[in-house]
Amino acid sequence: MSIQITSTGFKEGGNIPRLYTCDDRNVSPPLAWSGVPSKTMSLAIILEDPDAPSGTFVHWVLFNLPPGLSGLEQGSNGGGIEGINDFRKIGYNGPCPPRGSNHRYYIKVYALDQQLGLNGGATKAQLENAMEGHILAQGQLMARYGR
C-alpha cells in the first residue's frame, strides 16, 4: 500500500521555502497524508538528503505517532518521539546544503503494525531496524533546496 503525502508549504518536486531551512526559522513543514491502513498502530517519519557530500544526511527521525493522525502542523512533532539527526540534535533540523548546491529532500511516512520500543534520541538506523517486518504502507514527498 502507498501513503500519499502533501504539504501546503511546497509541492512534490518543488522548492522548499527558506522558512523550513537553516537559513530562516528552521521549523518543520506542515504535512498531510492519506492512505494509512486501518490496522496501523503507529506512524514514523524520516526526512533525509541523499545528495549530501558525505552520503545520505538525516534531518529528522520521528516515530510512535498516533495512528489516527492525518498530518502535522508546521513546527509540530504530533506527539511522537523524536530521534537524533545527523546534526547530532534531537528533533527537526531543516535543509542546509553547502552553498552553491541544490539537494533533494525526501520526507518518508511509514504506517506500522505496532508501537516501537525505542527511546527518544534513536538514530535512523535504529528506527529502520525496529520497523523491519512491521511496515504496512509507506509513502514519500520529495522537494528541493539550494543555497
N, C-alpha and C positions, 0 to 999 in steps of 0.2 A: 504494500500500500504506500501511497505517496501523500505527504503533507504539503499543502500549498501555503507558502509564506509570502506575506506582503509587508510593506512599510509605507506609512504616509509621508515619511521623510525622503524617500528616494524610490526609484523603480528598479526592477531587475535589470542588471547590466548598466545601470545609470551611475551617476556620480554621487558619492556620499557627501552631504553638506559638511562644512567645516565644524559646525556645532558639535558633531559626534566624534570629533578627532582631537588629537593632542594640540592642534593649532587653535582651539577655541575652548568650549566648556567641557569637552571630553565626557559627555553623558551618553548613555546607551540610547539607541534609536527606538522609536515606537515600532512594535512588531504586531502582526496579526497572523493567525494561522487557522487552517481548517483541514478536515480530513483525518482528524485524530480518531483512531478506532475506539469503539465503546469499551473494550476490555483494558484500556490504558490505565495504569496505576500511578504513573508519574511521567513527567516530561524533562528533557535535558536540552541544553543549548551549548553549542561550541561556535565561537567566532574565530576564524583563523585567516592568515595571509600566506598563501603558498608561494608568493613571489619574493619573499624576504631574502636578502643576500645569504643568510646563514641557513636557509631552509624554512620550512613552514613555521610561522610565528603565531603563537596562540595569544589572542586578545581577551577572550572571555570563556570561562568554564562555569556553567550554571546547571544545577540538577535538583532532583526531587521537587520540581514544580508541581502544583496540584493538577491532576489530570483533566479537570474541567476548565482550566484556563484556556482562553482562546487568543491570548496575546499579552503584550506587556506595554505599559505606558512608557513614554520617554523617561529615562533615568530610573526605571524600576527593575527590581530583580524578581518581582512577582511572589515574594515569599519563599523563593528557592534558596538552596545552599550554594554559595559561590566558592569556586576553586581558585587556584593560583594561576596567573597568566605568565607569559614569558617576560614581562617586565618585573617579575618576582613580587607582584602585588595581588592581593585578593580583590576580586571583582572585575569590573569592566575597565579596560583601557583601550581607547579607540585607535583607529588607524594613525600611523605615524611613520610613513615610509621615509627613506633617505631622500633628501632634496634632489629634484631632477628625475624622479621615478614615479610611475603610475602603477599601483598594485591592485590586484583583485582581492576582495574580501568576501569570504563565504560565511554566512550565518546558517548553521545547520540545527534543525529541531528534530528531536528523537522522541517517539512515543514508546514507553517501556512497559513491560508487563509486571513490574514490581518497583517498589521504592528501593533506592540504593543505600547500602550500608557504608557510605563514605562520610567522612568528616569534612567540614569546611577546610579549604586550602588544598583539596585534592587536585592533582595535575590532570591534564587532558589524557595522558596515558593511563592513569588510574581510573578515570571515568570510562574510557573506552574499554578497558579490561572488565570493569564491573558491568557494562552494558552488553558485553558479548553474550549472545544467545537470548537476549531479552528485548530486542528491538522489534516492535510490532509494525512500525512505519517510520519513515523519515522524509525530510524534505530540506531544500536549501534555497537561499536567496543570495545571489552574487551581485555585488556592486563594486565600484572602483573609487580609489582616492589617490591623488597625486599632489606633490608639493613642488 
